[in-house]
Amino acid sequence: MTREYSGDILIVDDTPNNLRFLSTTLTDQGYKVRSVTDGLMALTVARAAKPDLILLDIMMPNIDGYEVCQRLKANEQTCDIPVIFLSALDEVLDKVKAFTVGGVDYITKPFQLEEVLARIQTHLSLRAAQKEISQLNAELEQRVRQRTAQLEKEIAERLQAQERLLHLALHDVLTGLPNRTWFMKRLEQLLQQVNQKTGSHFAVLFLDCDRFQSVNDSLGHLVGDQLLVSIARRIELCLRSGTMLCRLGGDEFTVLLQDVNGFAEPIKVAQDILRELTPPFQIGDYQVFTNVSIGIVMGNDLYKQPEHILRDADTAMYRAKANGKACYQVFEPTMHCHALDSFQLESDLRQALDRNEFVAYYQPIVNLSTGKIASFEALARWLHPEKGIVYPDKFIPLAEDMGLVMAIDLFILRQACQQLHNWQSLGLADQSLTVSVNLSVKHFMSFNLLEQIELILQETGIDGHFLRLEITESDIMQNAEFAGKIIEQLQRRHIQLSIDDFGTGYSSLSYLHRLPIDHLKIDRSFVMRIGKNGKNTEIIRAIIALAKSLGMCTIAEGVETQEQLDQIRDLNCEFGQGYLFSAPVEAEVAKDLLKSLG
């Protein structure tokens, strides 16, 4: 008999004669045959050998063929092996049960050999077809998997590219921190949560580096960038897990604290940051000292837009800078009103020069030996059309930020020189009367200062020896060498120089000795407390002695009482200035003072 398919067959029968007959016959047909006599052994052999077909007797000791078949089908290793039942049972129910437990065929004993061989061949052919189909399916699945993998790879690459772009869009390239865009989106989400859930709060800390621009200007942008990264890393050390630190841009950072109750935690975080930033940063070969000014605002359901929270935190930060830097300030609603006033004042200040709204007020400087006016200090006043007189402490800082302070300096200088010329023309001012004008450090350190002064002196017809310029000692000491060159050129033009607010800065006596300065103005803070515990008296005595040793005269500022006047006279101070003599006054009133005290 010819076969179309050979395979591996397991025969399970507890009757030895049946086993021998089937084994011999099937072996002669070219099949590889294994035989076992009980169900438990059949399960073991089936798992180990994985035959292509099992011929299974039903009636066996220990476990019958039905249970053997059930166990085969329940096992992942043997579940797909076809089982043909061989049994003397010929009842329909027996056959139904055989198919129910997973059998593929049922041959009743005594059987015809041809029938058995035919059915074996049929099921082995089906088995082979199934294997071929499975192989084709496997190949197809492999191709699908490969194509799917390729598509997934392409999709993953696109997603990674999109994620990189999204990361770049939401993160700062230098520090790797979330940027302004991400911060504002998160702030908007928190505001929505707060407005939906009463009692939920968060806090924003706005950080701005102190004196960072000077690092960039002196050490370069590369050092500045490295410093920003180091600052960010130190700030992170102060934050609990889940707290968002962002770089808004430049030298500005924000911290977003969620689920806070009151200002205790934000203030502690601010204090931790200030403390952490106090030690110097080692950037390459440089030791750099810097810190931050911090504004704190509490987010609550009163806010509707994230921009308003950032605005208020920024406002509080600037108040911290005004309070001396390297500190924090909690936002208060009155600050916003003040910020609006400052903004309006800034807008008005841009037009004030064009509208000639600035005017010089004059305060006499009196010779304490003669009681006569030796000089006038010209002080800038802004005659605001709505607010009235605005004093320098209100508009000079704004003018410096806006780049207008040099123009204001020149305006007051020109007006003061013209006024002195008018007094001279009227015969009210003798050859000893001078006029003093304050200069900002930006103006004093500008390269065309001398050219501008000479032009004004020519325009007003005033000789240089009638002019005295005033600048604070700390401003001079910022660049003492350059200042020395400017002062020497002023001296060649017979223009005098006074150091204002002396005693409050950080003068280097070696440089002070080398600079040809005419007057030291003793700061009013010393004069106000003169005689109290003797300390300020000794300071003033030391300043006067220092000035005399350097060939300079001294002017006591802020003289307001007769007692103060008597004491500075006793200390041999040459000149005095203050409200005891006169407040700063308009030119016409100053002219009357000249008539009475000149």
Summary of the structure (lengths in Angstrom):
residues: 598
radius of gyration: 49.1
end to end distance: 148.3
largest distance: 153.8
contacts: 1857
relative contact order: 0.05
helix: 52%
strand: 20%
